[in-house]
Amino acid sequence: SARGFYMQVDDAVVDIRVSEDPSQSKSVNAGQSSSTGFEFEAAHAFNELLSWFVNYTYMKTEISNDNEDQNGANIPFAPEHVANAGFTLSADFGLSLNTWLNYNGGFYDSNSLAGRKEFVPGIILNSFISQRLLEKDAFSAELFLQAYNLTDNSYELPWQFQNTGLAVNAGFKIVFN
């Protein structure tokens, strides 16, 4: 599937970085903003056990106002390129493995052309594994393991934060129908 989009906001409010040390931000009126772009997705199930997907979003953002330092700047925290690709492997006995790559081409932390900073997360590999333990009419139960950033990609984030790299979450989940 594919779609295009155009959005315009006449009096946009955006969050900007005020300082890095100490870490501070504020919401400001930025004037008119626009977002133009497209996205597509393709997916296919080979059979009941294996499927794949890929998607991509391109978004050009722009702020228009009378401030020379902001006019023509990107909307803060809005990446121009985002893509995902992955697969799902499902077994009859309730095991499910979802693995995907996520690409973020980067974003700015401010609408100031002179004072903004760019952050580029790059490519991150993620995985989610679950094993269904029980499935009844009223509820189901499963164990899961979620791994974010398997490539241990460490990168800087706004406000003096740092992506810590690999993060793992495990648990037991009950879903009532």
C-alpha positions in Angstrom: 0.0 0.0 0.0 1.1 3.6 -0.5 -0.2 7.0 0.5 0.9 10.6 0.3 0.1 13.4 2.8 0.2 17.1 3.3 -0.5 18.8 6.6 -0.4 22.5 7.4 -0.8 24.1 10.9 -1.2 27.8 11.0 0.0 28.4 14.5 2.2 25.4 15.4 3.6 24.9 18.9 6.9 23.0 19.0 9.2 21.8 21.7 12.7 23.2 21.5 16.0 22.8 23.4 16.8 25.8 25.5 20.1 24.5 27.0 22.0 21.3 27.2 23.5 21.9 30.7 21.3 22.0 32.6 18.9 20.2 30.3 16.0 22.4 29.6 13.3 22.7 26.9 10.2 24.8 26.3 7.2 24.9 24.0 7.0 27.8 21.7 4.8 29.2 18.9 6.7 28.5 15.7 4.3 30.1 13.1 3.1 28.1 10.2 4.4 24.6 9.7 3.9 22.1 7.0 4.6 18.4 6.5 4.6 16.8 3.0 5.5 13.2 2.3 4.7 9.7 1.4 4.8 6.3 2.8 4.5 2.7 1.5 4.2 -0.7 3.0 4.6 -4.2 1.5 3.9 -7.4 3.3 3.6 -11.0 2.3 2.8 -14.3 4.1 4.6 -17.2 2.5 2.5 -19.6 4.6 1.1 -19.8 8.1 4.6 -20.0 9.6 6.5 -17.3 7.8 5.8 -13.7 6.8 7.7 -10.5 6.1 7.1 -6.8 5.9 8.9 -3.6 4.8 7.8 0.0 5.1 9.3 3.5 4.4 8.2 7.0 5.3 9.6 10.2 3.7 8.5 13.4 5.4 9.7 17.0 4.5 8.8 19.4 7.2 9.2 23.2 7.2 8.5 26.1 9.5 7.5 29.4 7.9 7.6 32.6 10.0 9.2 36.0 10.1 12.2 35.0 12.3 15.2 34.7 10.0 16.8 32.0 12.3 13.7 29.8 12.1 12.2 30.4 8.6 12.7 27.3 6.5 13.8 25.1 9.4 12.6 21.6 10.0 10.0 20.8 12.6 12.0 19.6 15.7 12.0 15.8 16.4 10.5 14.9 13.0 12.8 12.6 11.0 12.9 12.9 7.2 13.5 9.2 6.6 12.1 6.2 8.6 12.2 2.6 7.4 11.4 -0.8 8.9 11.9 -4.3 7.5 11.3 -7.6 9.3 9.9 -11.1 9.5 7.6 -13.1 11.7 8.1 -16.8 12.3 5.1 -18.6 14.0 5.1 -22.2 15.0 1.9 -24.4 15.5 2.9 -25.0 19.2 2.6 -21.2 20.0 6.1 -20.0 19.5 6.4 -16.6 17.7 9.5 -14.8 16.7 9.3 -11.2 15.3 12.6 -9.6 14.2 12.9 -6.2 12.5 15.4 -3.5 11.5 14.5 0.1 12.2 16.2 3.0 10.4 15.8 6.6 11.5 17.6 9.1 9.3 17.9 11.7 12.1 16.1 14.7 13.5 16.8 18.2 14.9 16.2 19.3 18.5 15.2 22.9 17.7 13.7 25.1 15.0 16.7 27.4 15.3 18.8 27.1 12.1 21.9 28.4 14.0 21.4 26.7 17.3 19.9 23.3 16.5 21.7 20.0 16.9 21.1 16.9 14.7 20.7 13.4 16.2 21.0 10.3 14.0 19.9 7.0 15.6 20.8 5.0 12.5 19.9 1.3 12.2 18.6 -0.7 15.2 17.9 -4.4 15.2 15.0 -5.5 17.5 13.3 -8.8 18.3 10.3 -10.1 20.2 9.9 -13.8 21.1 6.8 -15.2 22.8 5.7 -18.7 23.7 1.9 -19.3 24.3 1.5 -21.4 27.4 -2.3 -21.7 27.6 -5.2 -20.6 25.4 -8.8 -20.8 26.7 -12.0 -19.1 25.7 -11.7 -16.6 28.6 -8.0 -15.9 28.6 -4.5 -16.8 27.2 -1.1 -16.8 28.8 2.3 -16.4 27.4 6.0 -15.9 28.2 7.8 -13.2 26.2 11.3 -11.8 25.7 11.8 -8.4 24.0 15.2 -7.3 22.9 15.7 -3.7 21.7 18.8 -2.6 19.9 20.5 -6.1 19.5 23.3 -4.4 17.7 24.1 -2.4 20.9 24.1 0.8 18.8 24.9 3.6 21.3 24.0 7.1 20.2 23.3 10.6 21.7 19.8 11.8 22.3 18.5 15.3 23.1 18.8 16.8 26.6 22.1 15.0 27.4 20.5 11.6 27.2 22.3 8.6 25.7 20.7 5.5 24.2 22.1 2.9 26.5 22.4 0.2 23.8 20.9 -3.2 24.3 17.8 -3.4 26.4 16.0 -6.6 27.3 12.6 -7.1 28.8 11.0 -10.4 29.7 7.8 -11.3 31.3 4.6 -13.3 31.7 1.4 -12.0 30.1 -2.2 -12.9 30.6 -4.8 -11.6 28.2 -8.5 -11.8 29.1 -10.9 -12.2 26.2 
